[in-house]
Amino acid sequence: MSSAKESTKYIFVVGGVMSGVGKGVTTASIGRILQARGYNVSAIKMDPYINVDAGTMNPVEHGEVFVTEDGDETDQDIGNYERFLNKNIYRENYMTTGRVYQTVIERERNLGYKGKCVQVVPHIPQEIRERIEKAVAKTKAEIMIIEIGGTVGEYENLLFLEAARVMKLYRPKDVLFVIVSYLPIPSKIGEMKTKPTQHAVRSLQSAGIQPDFLVARAEKPIDLARKEKLSINCNVPLDCVISAPDADSIYDIPLNFEKDNLGRRILEKFGLSSRNGKNGDIAWEKMVAASKIKKPAVNIGIVGKYFASGDFSLGDSYISVIEAIKHAAAAVKCRVNIHWLSAEEADKNINILKGLDGIIVPQGWGGRGAEGKIKTIRYCREKGVPYFGLCYGMQMAVIEFARHVAKLKDANSAEVDPKTKNPVIHIMPGQEKLIREKGYGGTIRLGGWPCKLAAGTHLAQAYAKFTDSKTVSERHRHRYEFNNDYRSMFEQLGLKIAGTSPDGKIVEAVELADHPFFIGVQFHPEYISRPLAPHPLFVEFVNACKNKGKKK
């Protein structure tokens, strides 16, 4: 019997022509397809950045920072892997150029190379391959899918490609390559063009890698003539050119891939067969069908500040929140219209919130837009509009309550106003020194932590529909928290402490009892919501929004 490492199969996914065409969801979709055929699948993301992790990156530029159960701050694609595979992905499955170099340099400083001259090649690709092996050992994956960030032809990801090339050299039957490349259709020409993808494949071949599959991303399905042209010019078999047109939902993508029999062809190349005799994924198909319901429609506003990039509005800053809303909508059989609302605009004109069935204030940092969020929360509290505060959204809810119910007019967060006389949200113990020393990266409260549910609360009732446990694990990413000096006062005035740490010292959730839905949580429930396992709090929130919509 061969070892797990020797029997593991590897699929590398690379990108061509331009970024943002869907390498992450392609990786996740391939994983879902192979998982449905009975294999233990996991996924790795390789990011070409010098950053050690994604924690200090601007979400407008890079997208959401996704936090794993074990507290790693990663690229948003890790979130897609978890959602599609319906399992946790751990820190071993994420690497950056900075993380790889950091390890090699630390090893050299500790004489780990025994006096050798440490070089970019072979030591960096060797470290990359060792990290892949550690991820396989951690996950016991039978098929490991590895997404290489960036686009072929870029200097930044050459070392990741080199590591992959060497793996193919030593294990030719166990390694496959997939290139996801964009085929533009210029509006003035009206014809799908293959030449950019041909150049991308040539760039990949110049790195010593021949793709086994070509995923043709385009606005429309690729026709036979273009498939044939790509097959001949890219040295890829015709039946391995996979059509990947724009989809209404990312959850359609595995089903679209299967129209070209992608799963079967991958297994054939590995010399494998479906273990359960199935070539479909019934649970996934039912979920996708449920997500396509047209009525009733619910209008939910997301009030934040990470939207704009030049003239463009971006939803990637809150991708896990968006997906969690979609999962919940499918569960309660409604369609959700998401409205992006700037907190700064809400500060100027609160009437932009009219007509909404529910509002979410998601994660955030710093003081910009804080006053608009507080006004938004007051609107929800006084008008009976369902409100869900996530992390920063809970903190702003506490400030709003302190100012307008407890009459502490200068109440604030120490993050927004360090000199406030009433810091109802203050810095976590031990964090002051890190801030003084500019120790920001990886120093906040991260990963899964237990939350004890208070009996009789809306929070506990929502979880009770999905679990019998009175303590749940939720993921965190924050530096500031509820100030217990104000706890007794706020409880007497009607702010219910709905969840705490098991020892009762850390406030994890607050709510208002006499409200259709008003819950703020210090954690990020969106991180663990999945299409086949919607998060209880999002389900309860969307259901409350649906009920409000019925009454209008």
C-alpha positions as CSV (number, residue, x, y, z in Angstrom):
1,M,0.0,0.0,0.0
2,S,1.5,3.3,-1.0
3,S,1.7,6.2,1.4
4,A,-0.9,8.9,1.4
5,K,1.7,11.4,0.0
6,E,2.6,9.0,-2.9
7,S,-1.0,8.3,-3.8
8,T,-2.2,11.9,-3.7
9,K,-3.2,13.5,-7.0
10,Y,-2.5,17.2,-7.7
11,I,-4.3,19.7,-9.9
12,F,-2.6,23.1,-10.4
13,V,-4.9,25.9,-11.6
14,V,-3.3,28.9,-13.2
15,G,-4.7,32.0,-14.9
16,G,-4.2,33.6,-18.3
17,V,-4.8,36.9,-20.0
18,M,-6.1,38.8,-16.9
19,S,-6.9,38.5,-13.2
20,G,-10.4,38.2,-11.8
21,V,-11.7,35.7,-14.4
22,G,-12.5,33.0,-11.8
23,K,-9.5,30.9,-10.9
24,G,-10.8,30.7,-7.3
25,V,-14.3,29.5,-8.2
26,T,-12.8,27.2,-10.9
27,T,-10.6,25.6,-8.2
28,A,-13.5,25.3,-5.8
29,S,-15.8,24.0,-8.5
30,I,-13.4,21.3,-9.6
31,G,-13.1,20.3,-5.9
32,R,-16.8,20.1,-5.6
33,I,-17.1,17.9,-8.7
34,L,-14.5,15.4,-7.5
35,Q,-15.8,15.4,-4.0
36,A,-19.2,14.4,-5.3
37,R,-17.5,11.4,-6.9
38,G,-16.4,10.1,-3.5
39,Y,-12.9,11.6,-3.1
40,N,-11.4,13.5,-0.1
41,V,-10.5,16.8,-1.7
42,S,-8.8,19.9,-0.4
43,A,-7.4,23.1,-1.9
44,I,-4.4,25.4,-1.5
45,K,-4.0,29.0,-2.5
46,M,-0.6,30.4,-3.4
47,D,-0.5,34.2,-3.4
48,P,2.4,35.9,-5.1
49,Y,2.5,38.8,-2.7
50,I,5.4,39.6,-0.4
51,N,2.8,40.1,2.4
52,V,3.1,37.3,5.0
53,D,-0.7,37.1,5.0
54,A,-3.7,39.0,3.8
55,G,-4.4,40.7,7.1
56,T,-2.9,44.1,6.4
57,M,-4.2,44.4,2.8
58,N,-6.8,47.0,1.9
59,P,-10.0,45.1,1.2
60,V,-10.9,47.5,-1.7
61,E,-7.8,46.7,-3.5
62,H,-7.5,43.0,-2.6
63,G,-10.9,41.9,-1.6
64,E,-12.1,40.5,1.7
65,V,-9.7,39.0,4.2
66,F,-11.0,35.6,5.1
67,V,-10.2,34.1,8.5
68,T,-9.8,30.4,8.9
69,E,-10.9,28.4,12.0
70,D,-7.3,28.3,13.2
71,G,-6.9,32.0,12.9
72,D,-5.1,32.6,9.6
73,E,-5.8,35.8,7.7
74,T,-6.1,34.6,4.1
75,D,-7.2,35.5,0.6
76,Q,-11.0,35.4,-0.1
77,D,-10.6,32.4,-2.3
78,I,-10.1,30.3,0.8
79,G,-13.6,31.2,1.7
80,N,-14.9,29.9,-1.7
81,Y,-13.0,26.6,-1.1
82,E,-14.8,26.2,2.3
83,R,-18.2,27.1,0.9
84,F,-17.9,24.7,-2.1
85,L,-16.3,21.8,-0.2
86,N,-18.4,22.4,2.9
87,K,-15.3,21.9,5.1
88,N,-12.7,23.9,7.0
89,I,-9.5,24.9,5.2
90,Y,-6.5,25.5,7.5
91,R,-3.4,27.7,7.5
92,E,-1.4,24.9,6.0
93,N,-3.4,25.4,2.8
94,Y,-2.4,29.1,2.4
95,M,0.9,30.5,1.4
96,T,2.3,33.8,0.1
97,T,5.7,34.6,-1.4
98,G,6.4,36.5,1.8
99,R,5.5,33.6,4.0
100,V,7.7,31.2,2.0
101,Y,10.7,33.6,2.0
102,Q,10.3,34.3,5.7
103,T,10.5,30.6,6.5
104,V,13.6,30.0,4.3
105,I,15.4,33.0,5.8
106,E,14.5,32.0,9.4
107,R,15.8,28.5,8.6
108,E,19.0,29.9,7.2
109,R,19.5,32.0,10.3
110,N,19.1,28.9,12.4
111,L,21.7,27.0,10.4
112,G,18.9,24.8,9.0
113,Y,20.8,24.6,5.7
114,K,24.1,23.6,7.4
115,G,26.2,26.3,5.9
116,K,25.1,25.9,2.3
117,C,24.7,28.9,0.0
118,V,20.9,29.5,0.1
119,Q,19.6,30.4,-3.3
120,V,16.2,31.4,-4.8
121,V,16.4,28.2,-6.9
122,P,16.3,25.5,-5.7
123,H,15.5,26.5,-2.1
124,I,12.3,28.6,-2.6
125,P,10.6,26.0,-4.9
126,Q,11.7,23.3,-2.5
127,E,10.0,25.1,0.4
128,I,6.9,25.5,-1.7
129,R,6.8,21.8,-2.4
130,E,7.3,21.0,1.3
131,R,4.4,23.2,2.2
132,I,2.2,21.4,-0.3
133,E,3.2,18.1,1.4
134,K,2.4,19.5,4.8
135,A,-1.1,20.5,3.6
136,V,-1.7,17.0,2.3
137,A,-0.6,15.5,5.6
138,K,-2.9,17.8,7.5
139,T,-6.0,17.3,5.3
140,K,-5.4,13.7,4.2
141,A,-6.4,14.8,0.8
142,E,-6.6,12.3,-2.0
143,I,-6.8,15.0,-4.5
144,M,-5.2,18.4,-3.7
145,I,-6.2,21.3,-6.0
146,I,-3.7,24.2,-6.0
147,E,-4.5,27.7,-7.2
148,I,-1.5,29.8,-8.3
149,G,-2.4,33.5,-7.9
150,G,-1.8,36.1,-10.6
151,T,-1.5,35.5,-14.3
152,V,1.0,33.4,-16.3
153,G,3.8,35.6,-17.7
154,E,4.1,37.6,-14.5
155,Y,7.5,37.6,-12.8
156,E,5.8,37.2,-9.3
157,N,4.5,33.7,-9.7
158,L,7.4,32.1,-11.6
159,L,8.7,30.3,-8.5
160,F,5.3,28.7,-7.8
161,L,5.2,27.6,-11.4
162,E,8.7,26.2,-11.0
163,A,7.7,24.2,-8.0
164,A,4.8,22.8,-9.9
165,R,6.9,22.0,-12.9
166,V,9.3,19.9,-10.8
167,M,6.4,18.1,-9.2
168,K,5.2,17.1,-12.6
169,L,8.7,16.0,-13.6
170,Y,8.9,13.6,-10.6
171,R,5.3,12.5,-10.6
172,P,4.0,12.8,-14.2
173,K,1.0,10.6,-13.6
174,D,-0.1,12.4,-10.5
175,V,-0.1,16.0,-11.6
176,L,-2.4,17.9,-13.9
177,F,-2.5,21.5,-15.0
178,V,-5.6,23.7,-15.7
179,I,-5.3,27.1,-17.2
180,V,-8.3,29.5,-16.8
181,S,-8.1,32.1,-19.6
182,Y,-10.3,34.9,-20.8
183,L,-11.6,35.1,-24.4
184,P,-12.8,38.6,-25.1
185,I,-15.6,39.5,-27.5
186,P,-14.9,43.1,-28.6
187,S,-18.2,44.9,-29.0
188,K,-17.2,46.5,-32.3
189,I,-16.0,43.2,-33.7
190,G,-18.6,40.9,-32.3
191,E,-16.3,37.8,-32.5
192,M,-14.8,35.8,-29.7
193,K,-11.0,36.1,-29.9
194,T,-8.7,33.2,-29.0
195,K,-5.3,34.9,-29.6
196,P,-4.8,36.3,-26.1
197,T,-5.3,32.8,-24.6
198,Q,-2.9,31.3,-27.2
199,H,-0.3,33.8,-25.9
200,A,-1.1,32.9,-22.3
201,V,-0.6,29.2,-23.0
202,R,2.7,29.9,-24.8
203,S,3.8,31.8,-21.7
204,L,2.9,28.8,-19.5
205,Q,4.8,26.5,-21.9
206,S,7.8,28.7,-21.7
207,A,7.9,28.0,-18.0
208,G,8.1,24.3,-18.9
209,I,4.4,23.5,-18.3
210,Q,1.9,22.1,-20.7
211,P,-1.7,22.5,-19.6
212,D,-3.9,19.4,-19.6
213,F,-7.2,21.4,-19.6
214,L,-8.1,24.9,-20.8
215,V,-11.1,26.5,-19.1
216,A,-12.4,29.1,-21.6
217,R,-13.8,32.0,-19.7
218,A,-16.0,34.3,-21.7
219,E,-19.3,36.2,-21.7
220,K,-20.9,33.4,-23.8
221,P,-20.3,29.7,-24.3
222,I,-17.4,28.9,-26.5
223,D,-18.4,27.4,-29.9
224,L,-16.8,24.4,-31.6
225,A,-14.8,26.5,-34.1
226,R,-13.0,28.3,-31.2
227,K,-12.5,25.0,-29.3
228,E,-10.8,23.6,-32.3
229,K,-8.6,26.6,-32.8
230,L,-7.5,26.5,-29.1
231,S,-7.0,22.8,-29.2
232,I,-4.7,23.0,-32.2
233,N,-2.7,26.1,-31.2
234,C,-2.5,25.3,-27.4
235,N,-1.7,21.6,-27.8
236,V,-4.8,20.6,-25.6
237,P,-7.1,17.8,-26.7
238,L,-10.4,19.1,-28.0
239,D,-12.5,17.4,-25.2
240,C,-10.3,19.1,-22.6
241,V,-11.2,22.6,-23.8
242,I,-14.0,23.5,-21.3
243,S,-16.6,26.1,-21.8
244,A,-17.0,28.6,-18.9
245,P,-19.5,31.3,-19.8
246,D,-20.7,34.0,-17.4
247,A,-23.1,32.5,-14.8
248,D,-25.9,34.1,-12.8
249,S,-24.4,32.5,-9.7
250,I,-21.0,31.0,-8.8
251,Y,-22.9,27.9,-7.6
252,D,-23.9,27.2,-11.2
253,I,-20.3,26.8,-12.3
254,P,-19.8,23.1,-11.2
255,L,-23.0,22.2,-13.1
256,N,-21.8,24.1,-16.2
257,F,-18.4,22.3,-16.1
258,E,-20.2,19.0,-16.0
259,K,-21.9,19.8,-19.3
260,D,-18.4,19.3,-20.8
261,N,-17.8,16.2,-18.5
262,L,-14.9,17.9,-16.7
263,G,-15.0,15.6,-13.7
264,R,-15.0,12.4,-15.7
265,R,-12.1,13.6,-17.9
266,I,-10.0,14.5,-14.9
267,L,-10.5,11.1,-13.3
268,E,-9.7,9.4,-16.6
269,K,-6.4,11.3,-16.8
270,F,-5.5,10.2,-13.3
271,G,-6.6,6.6,-14.0
272,L,-9.4,6.9,-11.5
273,S,-13.1,6.2,-11.5
274,S,-16.1,7.5,-9.6
275,R,-16.3,5.7,-6.3
276,N,-20.0,6.0,-5.7
277,G,-21.1,5.4,-9.3
278,K,-22.5,8.9,-9.4
279,N,-21.8,11.5,-12.1
280,G,-24.0,14.1,-10.5
281,D,-24.4,16.1,-7.2
282,I,-28.0,15.9,-6.2
283,A,-27.6,18.0,-3.0
284,W,-25.8,20.8,-5.0
285,E,-28.4,20.7,-7.8
286,K,-31.3,21.1,-5.3
287,M,-29.5,24.0,-3.6
288,V,-28.9,25.8,-6.9
289,A,-32.6,25.3,-7.9
290,A,-33.7,26.8,-4.5
291,S,-31.5,29.8,-5.0
292,K,-33.2,30.7,-8.3
293,I,-36.6,31.5,-6.7
294,K,-37.9,34.9,-8.1
295,K,-40.5,35.8,-5.5
296,P,-40.9,37.1,-2.9
297,A,-38.1,39.7,-3.1
298,V,-36.5,41.1,0.0
299,N,-34.5,44.4,0.0
300,I,-31.5,44.3,2.3
301,G,-29.0,47.2,2.6
302,I,-25.4,46.8,3.4
303,V,-24.0,50.0,5.0
304,G,-20.3,50.1,4.9
305,K,-17.3,52.0,3.6
306,Y,-15.3,49.5,1.5
307,F,-17.1,49.9,-1.8
308,A,-15.5,52.3,-4.1
309,S,-12.4,51.9,-6.3
310,G,-12.2,54.9,-8.6
311,D,-15.4,55.0,-10.6
312,F,-16.3,51.4,-9.7
313,S,-18.2,49.8,-6.8
314,L,-16.8,46.6,-5.5
315,G,-18.6,43.9,-3.6
316,D,-15.5,41.7,-3.0
317,S,-14.8,43.6,0.3
318,Y,-17.9,41.8,1.8
319,I,-18.0,38.7,-0.3
320,S,-18.7,36.3,2.6
321,V,-21.5,38.5,3.8
322,I,-23.1,38.5,0.4
323,E,-22.8,34.8,0.0
324,A,-24.2,34.2,3.5
325,I,-27.2,36.3,2.6
326,K,-27.7,34.2,-0.5
327,H,-27.5,30.9,1.4
328,A,-30.1,32.1,3.9
329,A,-32.4,33.4,1.1
330,A,-32.4,30.0,-0.5
331,A,-33.2,28.4,2.8
332,V,-36.2,30.6,3.5
333,K,-37.3,30.5,-0.1
334,C,-37.0,34.2,-1.2
335,R,-34.9,36.3,-3.4
336,V,-32.7,39.1,-2.0
337,N,-31.9,42.4,-3.6
338,I,-28.8,43.8,-2.1
339,H,-28.4,47.5,-1.9
340,W,-24.9,49.0,-1.4
341,L,-25.1,52.1,0.8
342,S,-22.2,54.3,1.8
343,A,-22.1,55.1,5.5
344,E,-20.9,58.6,4.7
345,E,-24.0,59.1,2.5
346,A,-26.2,57.8,5.3
347,D,-24.7,60.3,7.6
348,K,-25.8,63.1,5.2
349,N,-29.2,61.7,4.3
350,I,-30.8,59.0,6.4
351,N,-33.7,58.8,4.0
352,I,-31.6,56.6,1.6
353,L,-32.6,53.7,4.0
354,K,-36.3,54.0,3.3
355,G,-37.9,51.0,1.7
356,L,-35.4,48.5,3.0
357,D,-36.6,45.4,4.7
358,G,-33.4,44.9,6.7
359,I,-30.0,46.4,7.2
360,I,-26.5,44.9,7.9
361,V,-23.5,46.9,9.1
362,P,-20.6,44.6,8.5
363,Q,-16.9,44.6,9.5
364,G,-14.8,47.8,9.4
365,W,-11.8,49.6,10.8
366,G,-11.2,53.1,11.9
367,G,-13.4,56.1,12.2
368,R,-14.4,56.9,8.6
369,G,-18.1,56.4,8.2
370,A,-18.7,55.6,11.9
371,E,-21.3,58.4,12.4
372,G,-23.3,57.3,9.4
373,K,-23.4,53.7,10.7
374,I,-24.6,55.0,14.1
375,K,-27.4,57.0,12.5
376,T,-28.3,53.9,10.5
377,I,-28.5,51.8,13.6
378,R,-30.7,54.3,15.4
379,Y,-33.0,54.3,12.4
380,C,-33.3,50.5,12.6
381,R,-33.9,50.6,16.3
382,E,-36.5,53.3,16.3
383,K,-38.3,52.2,13.1
384,G,-38.4,48.4,13.9
385,V,-36.3,47.6,10.8
386,P,-34.4,44.2,11.2
387,Y,-30.8,45.0,12.0
388,F,-27.8,42.7,12.0
389,G,-24.4,44.0,13.2
390,L,-21.3,42.1,12.3
391,C,-18.2,42.8,14.5
392,Y,-17.8,46.5,14.0
393,G,-21.5,46.6,13.4
394,M,-22.1,45.3,17.0
395,Q,-19.7,47.9,18.4
396,M,-21.5,50.7,16.6
397,A,-24.8,49.3,17.9
398,V,-23.5,49.5,21.5
399,I,-22.3,53.1,20.9
400,E,-25.7,54.1,19.5
401,F,-27.5,52.5,22.5
402,A,-25.1,54.3,24.9
403,R,-25.7,57.7,23.2
404,H,-29.4,57.7,22.7
405,V,-30.8,55.3,25.3
406,A,-28.3,55.6,28.1
407,K,-27.8,59.3,27.3
408,L,-24.0,59.1,27.3
409,K,-23.8,61.6,24.5
410,D,-20.0,61.4,24.0
411,A,-19.9,57.6,24.1
412,N,-17.6,56.2,21.5
413,S,-15.1,53.5,20.6
414,A,-11.5,54.1,21.8
415,E,-10.6,53.2,18.2
416,V,-12.5,56.1,16.8
417,D,-11.9,58.6,19.6
418,P,-9.1,57.6,22.0
419,K,-9.9,60.6,24.3
420,T,-13.6,59.8,24.8
421,K,-14.8,60.0,28.4
422,N,-17.1,57.0,27.8
423,P,-15.2,54.3,25.8
424,V,-18.1,51.8,25.7
425,I,-15.9,49.9,23.2
426,H,-12.3,49.7,24.3
427,I,-9.1,48.0,23.3
428,M,-8.6,44.4,24.3
429,P,-6.1,43.8,27.1
430,G,-2.5,43.4,25.8
431,Q,-3.2,45.3,22.5
432,E,-2.0,48.7,23.5
433,K,1.7,47.8,23.4
434,L,1.3,46.2,20.0
435,I,-0.3,49.4,18.6
436,R,2.5,51.5,20.0
437,E,5.0,49.3,18.4
438,K,3.0,49.1,15.1
439,G,2.6,45.4,15.5
440,Y,-0.6,45.2,13.4
441,G,-0.2,42.0,11.3
442,G,-1.6,38.8,12.9
443,T,-1.8,40.4,16.4
444,I,-5.6,40.7,16.8
445,R,-8.1,38.2,18.1
446,L,-8.4,35.7,15.3
447,G,-10.0,32.4,14.5
448,G,-12.6,30.2,16.1
449,W,-13.6,31.0,19.7
450,P,-16.5,29.6,21.8
451,C,-19.6,31.6,22.5
452,K,-22.0,30.7,25.3
453,L,-25.6,31.5,24.3
454,A,-27.8,33.2,26.9
455,A,-31.0,31.2,27.4
456,G,-34.3,32.7,26.2
457,T,-32.6,35.2,23.8
458,H,-33.3,35.6,20.0
459,L,-29.7,34.5,19.5
460,A,-30.2,31.2,21.3
461,Q,-33.5,30.6,19.6
462,A,-31.9,31.1,16.2
463,Y,-29.2,28.6,16.9
464,A,-31.6,26.1,18.5
465,K,-33.2,25.5,15.1
466,F,-29.8,24.1,13.9
467,T,-28.0,22.7,17.0
468,D,-28.7,21.5,20.5
469,S,-25.5,22.9,21.8
470,K,-25.6,25.9,24.2
471,T,-22.1,26.9,23.2
472,V,-21.1,27.5,19.6
473,S,-17.8,28.2,17.9
474,E,-17.5,31.4,15.8
475,R,-14.7,33.1,14.1
476,H,-13.2,36.5,15.1
477,R,-11.1,39.2,13.7
478,H,-11.0,42.3,15.9
479,R,-8.9,44.3,18.3
480,Y,-11.6,46.2,20.3
481,E,-14.5,44.9,22.4
482,F,-17.4,45.7,24.7
483,N,-16.3,47.5,27.8
484,N,-17.7,45.6,30.8
485,D,-17.7,48.8,33.0
486,Y,-21.0,49.7,31.2
487,R,-22.5,46.2,31.2
488,S,-24.8,46.5,34.2
489,M,-26.1,49.9,33.2
490,F,-26.9,48.8,29.6
491,E,-28.6,45.6,30.7
492,Q,-30.9,47.6,33.1
493,L,-31.9,49.8,30.2
494,G,-32.8,46.9,27.9
495,L,-29.7,45.9,26.0
496,K,-29.6,42.1,26.4
497,I,-26.2,40.4,26.6
498,A,-27.1,37.4,24.4
499,G,-23.7,35.7,24.1
500,T,-20.5,35.7,26.1
501,S,-17.2,33.8,26.3
502,P,-17.7,30.6,28.4
503,D,-16.3,32.4,31.5
504,G,-18.8,35.2,31.0
505,K,-16.1,37.9,30.8
506,I,-16.2,38.8,27.1
507,V,-19.4,40.0,25.5
508,E,-19.9,38.2,22.2
509,A,-23.4,39.3,21.2
510,V,-26.0,41.9,22.2
511,E,-29.7,42.2,21.2
512,L,-32.9,44.1,21.8
513,A,-35.8,41.9,23.1
514,D,-38.7,44.2,21.9
515,H,-37.6,44.3,18.3
516,P,-38.4,42.1,15.2
517,F,-34.6,41.4,14.8
518,F,-31.9,43.5,16.4
519,I,-28.7,41.5,17.0
520,G,-25.1,42.5,17.0
521,V,-22.3,40.0,17.2
522,Q,-18.6,40.5,17.9
523,F,-17.7,37.6,15.6
524,H,-18.1,36.9,11.9
525,P,-20.9,34.3,11.3
526,E,-20.5,34.9,7.5
527,Y,-17.2,33.1,7.5
528,I,-18.8,29.7,8.3
529,S,-22.0,30.0,6.3
530,R,-22.1,27.6,3.4
531,P,-24.6,27.0,0.6
532,L,-25.4,23.5,2.0
533,A,-25.3,24.7,5.6
534,P,-26.6,28.3,5.9
535,H,-25.7,30.1,9.1
536,P,-28.6,30.2,11.6
537,L,-28.3,33.9,12.3
538,F,-28.4,34.9,8.6
539,V,-31.4,32.5,8.1
540,E,-33.2,34.2,11.0
541,F,-32.3,37.7,9.8
542,V,-33.4,37.1,6.2
543,N,-36.6,35.5,7.5
544,A,-37.3,38.6,9.6
545,C,-36.7,40.8,6.5
546,K,-39.1,38.6,4.5
547,N,-41.8,39.0,7.2
548,K,-41.3,42.7,7.2
549,G,-41.7,42.8,3.4
550,K,-45.0,40.9,3.7
551,K,-46.4,43.6,6.0
552,K,-45.5,46.5,3.7
